[in-house]
Amino acid sequence: MNNTIKEVIIKESKELEHISNTLDYQKVTELCDLLVKCKGNIFITGCGTSAMAAKKAVHTLNVINQKAFYLNPSDAVHGELGAVSANDIVIFISKGGNTKELTSFIKNVKDKQAYMVAVTENESSVIASNSDLIIKVKVEAEADQFNMLATSSTLAVISLFDGIAVTLINKEKFNKKEFLGNHPSGAVGERLKEENMK
């Protein structure tokens, strides 16, 4: 059992290294610039495990003062699309890029003239084909024996957005006082309070 767990961790770490060498950093930088300049809100959407990655990205962006919201696909087509406007950025996270729950409201997002971003491994997918910017995140293999469980690919997407968040901290000169204002509780909050008192 311990060997299996260790193997998975090693596989995932290798895939992160692979992603670090294959990402189109020019496009990632373009996304960073768009997020900084965004006059509206940032919406991130996804289904299944991609939804979990989207929620993690939303949380991290909110911590550093970027107004981000998770757009639930099922709620989106039942009225929540009313929150999306022309000043917004809508990021679609989808490994295959053809998820029906997501493709069902692409036209609505485009009609609202929001800027559309695809984070996917499939550049010829429906979502990618309709996006203004495509960030390709493709791992060589998932960590499970079937090469199907969204493991390494999900970790790669989360890592991408972690990198984006740290980049935005530098661009926006986000400081620890602001960090404390957004994150007053938990071990992080306590540490920030201690450092703020020095």
N, C-alpha and C positions, 0 to 999 in steps of 0.2 A: 504493500500500500504506500509506504513512504517513498519507495522508488518511483512509483507512478506520479505522485505529487511533485517530486523533484523534477521528473522528466517534463511534466507540463510547464512548470515554472521556467525551465531551461528553454523549452520550445518557444514559449511566449516572449522570453527575453531576446531570443534570436530574431523573432519576427519584428520586434520593435527596432532592433538594429537594422533589419532589412528596410523597414519603412523610413527610418532616418536617412537612408542612402538613396531612396527612390522617390521621395516626395518632391513635387515641383514647388520649390520654395518661393519662386517668383509669384505663383498663384496664391500661395499661403500668405505672403506679404501683402498681396493685393486685397485679400480678405481682411487682414488686420487693419489696413488703411480704411477699408469700407466700414468696418465696425466702429472705428474711432470717429469717422465723419458722419455716421448715421444720425439723422435728425429725428428719426422716429424710434420705433422699437425693434428689437431683434427677436424673431420667433424661430425656434428650432423644433422640428417635428421628426418623428420616426415611429416605427412599429416594432413590437416585440423587444428584442435585446437592444435594437437601435434606439428605441424609446428610452431605455435606461441610460444609454450613452448621451442622448439628447438632454435628459433631465440633469445629468451630472454636469454637462457643459453649461446649461442654463444657470445652475447653482453657482458654479465657479465664476461665471461672468458677472452675476449679480453681486458677489462678494467684492469684486473690484470696480463697482459702480457702473457697469454696463447693463442697461435695462434690457434684460432678456426674459423671455417667457416660453414655456413649453406649450406647443400647439398640439393638442390631442386630436389625432386624425378623425376619430368618430365624432367628437364634439365640434370639430371644425366645420363639417358639412351639415351640422344642425344648429348653425347660428354663430359660432365663435369666429368665423371668418369676418364677421363685422368689426373685429378689432384690428384687422389688417388694413393698412393704407399705403398710399404711394411712397411715403417716406420710410417705409419699413424694409427690413431685410428678412427673408424667410429662407432658412437653411433646412434642406431635406437630407436626412441621414438615411441611406438605404444601401445595403451591401450590393444587391442585385440591380437596384434602380428601377424596378418595375412593379413594386408593391402596389396592389390595386387600391388599398385604403389611402395611399398617398397620391397616386396618379389621378384619383377621382376629383381632386380639387385643384389641380395644377392650373386649369383654365381660369378658375376664380381668382387665384393669386395673380396670374398674368393680367387679367382684366382690371384688377385693382392697381396694376403698375408697380407692385412691390418688386424689389430686386431679389432674384431667385438664385440660390446657391445649392449645388448638389455635392454631397460628400458620399462618394460611391466608388466601387471598384470597376463599375461597368460604364465606360464613357459613351457607349452607344445606346444606353438605356433610355426609356421614355423620360425619366426625371432629368437625366443629364442633357438630353437633346433639347429640353425646354428651359434649361437654366442659363443664366447670364454668366455664371462662373462655375467651373467644375474642379473640385479637389479630388484627385484620385488617391484612394487609400486601399491598396491591395496587398494582402499578405500572401505568402506562398502556400501556407497550410494552416488549418486550425489545429488546436492542441489535442483534439480527441482522435481516437482510432478510426473514426468514420470520416474525418475531415469535413464535418457538417455542423458541429456545435459552435455557435458564435462565441468563440473564446478569444483567440489572438486578434481577430478582426475588430472585435468590440474594444479590446484593450488599446489597439492601434488608434482608433477614432478618439477615444478618451485622451490618449497621450497627445494627439494632434491639438485638441482643444486646450489641454493643459499648457502646451507650448504657446498657443495663441494668447492665453490669459497672462502668462508671465511676460510675453512681449508687450501686451497692452499696459501692464503695470509700468514698464519702462517708458512707453510712448506717452502715457497720460500722467506720468510722475505721481502715481498713486502712492500715498504715504501711510505710515503705520497709524496715524491718528484717524484717517479715513477708514482704515482697516478695522480699528476698534469700534468706530461708529456703526459699522455694518456687521461686526462679529463680536458682540460684547460677552457672549457666554462660552462655556466650555473651556478646555485647556488652552485653546488659542486665545480666547478672550482674556483669561487670567494672565497669560504671558504678555499680551499686549498692554494690559493695565499696568503690570509691573514695569515694563520698559517705558511706558508713557510717564511714570512717576519719577524716573531717574533724571 
